Amino acid sequence: MVIFPIVIVLSAVLYIYYKVAILKSNDELTQKYFNGRARSCLGTFLLFFGINQYVFYQTQLSLFIGILFGILGGLQLYRGLMEAKHYRSEWRRLNPNE
């Protein structure tokens, strides 16, 4: 089960990358897009962390924690993807030549 730690570390790194990109950007629409991407990375982190905890420990407590993290991660992932999709289409609508 090497895939779970790889996805967890990669999503944490991408989350930090997008949060730093928000600070570097001056355009509010771009900042909101990057925030949506960061939220989806955070959701991926939480989802896979919850799954990894249950697979690693396999106790009843880790099952409850895994379910809680899975639900919160899934909600964050969904909301982040919807935000990024919305702001990407808004950017394309406002900048048709680029």
Phi and psi restraints in degrees (value plus and minus 20) as a CYANA .aco file:
   2 VAL   PHI     -99.6   -59.6
   2 VAL   PSI     -40.6    -0.6
   3 ILE   PHI     -86.0   -46.0
   3 ILE   PSI     -56.4   -16.4
   4 PHE   PHI     -83.2   -43.2
   4 PHE   PSI     -69.0   -29.0
   5 PRO   PHI     -83.0   -43.0
   5 PRO   PSI     -53.4   -13.4
   6 ILE   PHI     -85.2   -45.2
   6 ILE   PSI     -66.4   -26.4
   7 VAL   PHI     -85.7   -45.7
   7 VAL   PSI     -58.3   -18.3
   8 ILE   PHI     -82.7   -42.7
   8 ILE   PSI     -68.2   -28.2
   9 VAL   PHI     -87.0   -47.0
   9 VAL   PSI     -62.5   -22.5
  10 LEU   PHI     -83.1   -43.1
  10 LEU   PSI     -62.1   -22.1
  11 SER   PHI     -89.4   -49.4
  11 SER   PSI     -54.1   -14.1
  12 ALA   PHI     -86.7   -46.7
  12 ALA   PSI     -60.9   -20.9
  13 VAL   PHI     -85.5   -45.5
  13 VAL   PSI     -62.5   -22.5
  14 LEU   PHI     -86.9   -46.9
  14 LEU   PSI     -54.6   -14.6
  15 TYR   PHI     -81.3   -41.3
  15 TYR   PSI     -66.6   -26.6
  16 ILE   PHI     -84.7   -44.7
  16 ILE   PSI     -59.5   -19.5
  17 TYR   PHI     -79.6   -39.6
  17 TYR   PSI     -67.3   -27.3
  18 TYR   PHI     -89.4   -49.4
  18 TYR   PSI     -54.1   -14.1
  19 LYS   PHI     -86.8   -46.8
  19 LYS   PSI     -56.6   -16.6
  20 VAL   PHI     -90.8   -50.8
  20 VAL   PSI     -55.6   -15.6
  21 ALA   PHI     -84.7   -44.7
  21 ALA   PSI     -51.9   -11.9
  22 ILE   PHI     -82.5   -42.5
  22 ILE   PSI     -62.2   -22.2
  23 LEU   PHI     -86.9   -46.9
  23 LEU   PSI     -50.8   -10.8
  24 LYS   PHI    -102.4   -62.4
  24 LYS   PSI     -40.1    -0.1
  25 SER   PHI    -108.0   -68.0
  25 SER   PSI     124.6   164.6
  26 ASN   PHI    -123.0   -83.0
  26 ASN   PSI     -41.1    -1.1
  27 ASP   PHI     -98.9   -58.9
  27 ASP   PSI     107.5   147.5
  28 GLU   PHI     -86.9   -46.9
  28 GLU   PSI     -55.9   -15.9
  29 LEU   PHI     -86.4   -46.4
  29 LEU   PSI     -60.0   -20.0
  30 THR   PHI     -86.5   -46.5
  30 THR   PSI     -58.1   -18.1
  31 GLN   PHI     -82.7   -42.7
  31 GLN   PSI     -61.8   -21.8
  32 LYS   PHI     -87.6   -47.6
  32 LYS   PSI     -56.2   -16.2
  33 TYR   PHI     -83.4   -43.4
  33 TYR   PSI     -67.3   -27.3
  34 PHE   PHI     -83.8   -43.8
  34 PHE   PSI     -53.2   -13.2
  35 ASN   PHI     -86.7   -46.7
  35 ASN   PSI     -58.3   -18.3
  36 GLY   PHI     -84.2   -44.2
  36 GLY   PSI     -61.0   -21.0
  37 ARG   PHI     -85.4   -45.4
  37 ARG   PSI     -61.0   -21.0
  38 ALA   PHI     -83.9   -43.9
  38 ALA   PSI     -59.7   -19.7
  39 ARG   PHI     -84.1   -44.1
  39 ARG   PSI     -59.0   -19.0
  40 SER   PHI     -88.1   -48.1
  40 SER   PSI     -54.7   -14.7
  41 CYS   PHI     -87.3   -47.3
  41 CYS   PSI     -59.2   -19.2
  42 LEU   PHI     -83.9   -43.9
  42 LEU   PSI     -61.1   -21.1
  43 GLY   PHI     -82.6   -42.6
  43 GLY   PSI     -61.2   -21.2
  44 THR   PHI     -83.0   -43.0
  44 THR   PSI     -61.9   -21.9
  45 PHE   PHI     -79.2   -39.2
  45 PHE   PSI     -70.4   -30.4
  46 LEU   PHI     -84.1   -44.1
  46 LEU   PSI     -62.5   -22.5
  47 LEU   PHI     -81.7   -41.7
  47 LEU   PSI     -71.1   -31.1
  48 PHE   PHI     -92.5   -52.5
  48 PHE   PSI     -48.8    -8.8
  49 PHE   PHI     -85.7   -45.7
  49 PHE   PSI     -62.4   -22.4
  50 GLY   PHI     -83.5   -43.5
  50 GLY   PSI     -62.1   -22.1
  51 ILE   PHI     -84.5   -44.5
  51 ILE   PSI     -62.9   -22.9
  52 ASN   PHI     -83.6   -43.6
  52 ASN   PSI     -58.3   -18.3
  53 GLN   PHI     -82.7   -42.7
  53 GLN   PSI     -62.0   -22.0
  54 TYR   PHI     -90.6   -50.6
  54 TYR   PSI     -61.2   -21.2
  55 VAL   PHI     -84.5   -44.5
  55 VAL   PSI     -56.8   -16.8
  56 PHE   PHI     -95.0   -55.0
  56 PHE   PSI     -66.6   -26.6
  57 TYR   PHI    -115.3   -75.3
  57 TYR   PSI     -59.7   -19.7
  58 GLN   PHI      34.6    74.6
  58 GLN   PSI      30.1    70.1
  59 THR   PHI    -138.5   -98.5
  59 THR   PSI     150.8   190.8
  60 GLN   PHI     -88.3   -48.3
  60 GLN   PSI     -58.5   -18.5
  61 LEU   PHI     -84.0   -44.0
  61 LEU   PSI     -63.7   -23.7
  62 SER   PHI     -88.1   -48.1
  62 SER   PSI     -47.2    -7.2
  63 LEU   PHI     -85.3   -45.3
  63 LEU   PSI     -66.3   -26.3
  64 PHE   PHI     -84.1   -44.1
  64 PHE   PSI     -63.0   -23.0
  65 ILE   PHI     -85.0   -45.0
  65 ILE   PSI     -61.4   -21.4
  66 GLY   PHI     -83.2   -43.2
  66 GLY   PSI     -60.6   -20.6
  67 ILE   PHI     -85.6   -45.6
  67 ILE   PSI     -63.4   -23.4
  68 LEU   PHI     -82.2   -42.2
  68 LEU   PSI     -68.3   -28.3
  69 PHE   PHI     -84.6   -44.6
  69 PHE   PSI     -57.3   -17.3
  70 GLY   PHI     -83.7   -43.7
  70 GLY   PSI     -63.3   -23.3
  71 ILE   PHI     -86.6   -46.6
  71 ILE   PSI     -68.4   -28.4
  72 LEU   PHI     -82.6   -42.6
  72 LEU   PSI     -60.6   -20.6
  73 GLY   PHI     -86.1   -46.1
  73 GLY   PSI     -60.9   -20.9
  74 GLY   PHI     -83.8   -43.8
  74 GLY   PSI     -60.9   -20.9
  75 LEU   PHI     -85.5   -45.5
  75 LEU   PSI     -63.3   -23.3
  76 GLN   PHI     -84.0   -44.0
  76 GLN   PSI     -62.2   -22.2
  77 LEU   PHI     -81.8   -41.8
  77 LEU   PSI     -67.0   -27.0
  78 TYR   PHI     -83.4   -43.4
  78 TYR   PSI     -68.0   -28.0
  79 ARG   PHI     -83.3   -43.3
  79 ARG   PSI     -60.7   -20.7
  80 GLY   PHI     -84.5   -44.5
  80 GLY   PSI     -60.9   -20.9
  81 LEU   PHI     -86.3   -46.3
  81 LEU   PSI     -60.0   -20.0
  82 MET   PHI     -87.5   -47.5
  82 MET   PSI     -59.7   -19.7
  83 GLU   PHI     -84.6   -44.6
  83 GLU   PSI     -65.8   -25.8
  84 ALA   PHI     -83.4   -43.4
  84 ALA   PSI     -60.6   -20.6
  85 LYS   PHI     -83.5   -43.5
  85 LYS   PSI     -63.5   -23.5
  86 HIS   PHI     -83.9   -43.9
  86 HIS   PSI     -69.8   -29.8
  87 TYR   PHI     -92.4   -52.4
  87 TYR   PSI     -47.0    -7.0
  88 ARG   PHI     -86.6   -46.6
  88 ARG   PSI     -62.9   -22.9
  89 SER   PHI     -88.9   -48.9
  89 SER   PSI     -54.3   -14.3
  90 GLU   PHI     -85.7   -45.7
  90 GLU   PSI     -60.7   -20.7
  91 TRP   PHI     -84.0   -44.0
  91 TRP   PSI     -60.8   -20.8
  92 ARG   PHI     -86.7   -46.7
  92 ARG   PSI     -54.3   -14.3
  93 ARG   PHI     -88.8   -48.8
  93 ARG   PSI     -59.8   -19.8
  94 LEU   PHI    -100.5   -60.5
  94 LEU   PSI     -42.8    -2.8
  95 ASN   PHI    -144.7  -104.7
  95 ASN   PSI      53.7    93.7
  96 PRO   PHI     -91.7   -51.7
  96 PRO   PSI     -41.4    -1.4
  97 ASN   PHI    -104.1   -64.1
  97 ASN   PSI     -35.5     4.5
